[in-house]
Amino acid sequence: MNGIQQDSKGLRAFAPVLALLTIAILINYIDRGNLSVAAPLLKDELLISASQLGMLFTAFFCTYTAFIFVSGWLVDRFNVNLVIAVGYAVWSLATAATGLVNGFAMLFLMRLLLGVGESVAFPSCSMILARHLPEGYRGFANGLIAAGMKCGPAVGTLGAGLLMAKYGWRVVFLGIGLASLVWLPAWMKWMPSSPVSEHQIRQDGPRVADILRQQSFWGATLGHFCSNYIFYFMVTWLPFYLVHERSLSMQSMAKTAGVYYLFDAASAFATGWAADFCIYRGRSVTVVRKSAMALGNSILAIGLAGCALAGPHTYLAWLMLVGLGMGMSGAGVFAFCQTLAGPQAAGRWAGLQNGFANLAGILSPAVAGFLADRTGHFTMPLIITAVLASIGALGWTVVVGTLREVDWTFPRQASEQVLYAAEQGGPT
């Protein structure tokens, strides 16, 4: 651990890498959210129902969730720089191919492939940040990456939405997918070198069972699940909600949703910077990170409940409050696991946490679509998300313990002692 910290780069030297990771996450969320923007057009052109749209949204999360567990293992076993590059290429090509589909089945297949490629993103980012940045820089770095994540839907909804309204959805998918490939040569030039050998990390790192035994892992996973349920509800259904529930045109929807996502992104960036500033001034890492999550989730719950009950002239203010809370609560999601897991286990921890948490991506779009079909409104889906925001606050603040790196030598030695005792026939 000391060698890793001594070799950690300052934020200035790490800036090109951080910029490229932020751009990758930005494109990641443009690509996964473009189907939501195109949903009103797809519904008419391909004769797709709201329930089928829910299935398409869920298809992405099925492979995304399943492969996140694999990706966490891959970034620990192989060169993380190459893992993220391959995944990036896969998801960009899947986006481009979506513009060529001519029916529900092929569209469904492209969404599955998109999920496979995008699954490498956050385990890779968490591993890279944990290896190369000390605690005092991670709030800013994670806040910037979270801002990229939030700006993805903003750029996709505003930019792609306006382009789709003018040129159609097929051209936009094809163009964005191919243009995104420019990122790959830039990554090959500026990707970071590893401060420690891959072999050393594999030898010293904890096993999956050691991570699963940590109470803080399950607290972070619960909080992450709730955050994902709300975030994916907003990403997948916000454009449809604004058009069909609030009677906005495609152009007005794109502008309104774009402002929401930019508000969300600014909140995430500001929260990450403020957290690092407080830690730099000597405040407890645990108090700072948990306070941000508690406040963000509380604001989020109030805003969602307000959207559910608001009239046609008041919903916009509540929607912006949702953006504020979403950004605050999103800035620390992966900062928790990077601190708790440390460089030896950040990839595996992030992969496991994100994998379990992304079960929300399978449930959220489908449940919202089903309830919207049954009731004709989004009131119930919004109330459910508000409740989950409150539960998430408890996960981050109560179930998660003190934020410091787990001593992975203890669980490994304990497991070896148990195994030895069992082999000798003695008490365990």
Steps between C-alpha positions, in 0.01 A plus 500: 500500500780746588674438169183566315436826686859616448470439125160667471494788257381848581178622349679724249707215355194278497284761321519352144395158629219647710377703202492192277319293765242777538450515123463122487229507767333793325482300175397190695188677625425670170496157337288324761252789523448564128231233478298688761526818294394313187217317679215726381625461139565125529158445649337634183743372234546145630158476669653432844281515812601649837545146635731410210697819562539387859635167371753681280615716790527189719690300234799731535507456877476120481836464325645810665428362847615146423827611341588754769589206726725368223649844434600539866699177466647603163640832622678318783636220281600691186628842401218735601598749227436242230183368661333841493618558141348174373172562683487854361541373144223243547245747634580763233453250217176374657371858505585550133336169405179604678442754224477216248240279671158444346301332774453428869715183504813664355452803722478268800824327394690828465387603848637173638836558327512860624465372857795261455732777382397763754542264795876564512472875563458544876712207625779632277461860618493395866813290462687779320402770754578276799847424362599848388327753727515542880184556707522880492456510121238230455198715585584741218589217259183302576293818490640584156433148372151514652450835324596329175247229578229761559598708195467192281119502520506882476702499179309202369159643583567856387743445213385163372136588569515808279693310232249215505216746465666638186678201340343191657633257756693266269752759380565614857575150633732422211682833519553500877620139505763552229616842619556361852781274374732805488543452878698177456826639350499777761471240778783292355723809511418629852386192693676472841779261583445273797680611821521139616522173310179327399644178640557655845139623520366160398713329762420740787136576423207358699267232377140565404384328820708744706324795336154348544563460874535877545192672645604824331489324163132418546422850629666657196324251273161583651561872457630448148198284409260774610700768317503289184126431517429873506767595250395238246138597541594856410730401212256259338163666564558876540462582126188284471360648824551857380337434161206285610437610861589869470400541131829650381612494137819314403688831486368618839566159651861505381560846651328422832671164549833650392477771766411237762806288415732801497367600843567144616855510358584835660377371835720188476810699407446757775438232762817310411709819517341609829561157655870512414525855633349395834732198523798724417397729787521204737140379513436128543475307173215298648301804612552691175413216262201376701359849555501567126317173431243557775422856388490405132262208551272708724472777241443236234212341690329837550541596134363169369198518728444857382511392133243229572253745653577818301268666255583603141649834608704390802667171400809670348627638833463157660683341206796734551503406870524136392803597289665669798454196725595254226830677442585524869431132562674387182838660566600256775368165375836369382710712739370276780619178339837647396570600861373179658651256248829678431715441190518125559126439476341805339423321172343196663308703761371746237404214270309316771336813642403631158381158389258454788397866483420476131229247564311826546551564130307185421215586738465876468417543128270196491311586821451861390378391157257249650358750749477775236304262275267393781433844652557730204723726715847511661379581852563152645845455340606838641373415852691170491823678405452751783472215753814337362692827536424493875609136527821582314587769754485237776727265304772760453489646851394220736606169344835620363757527777805723538651598165851360507670229299422149615799307636490220246780303669273415795213332311748314281698372801178408681377303198832317476484409871146365462603296196804361681294405806246322280773304324642395839158392629510756781244758609427788261 
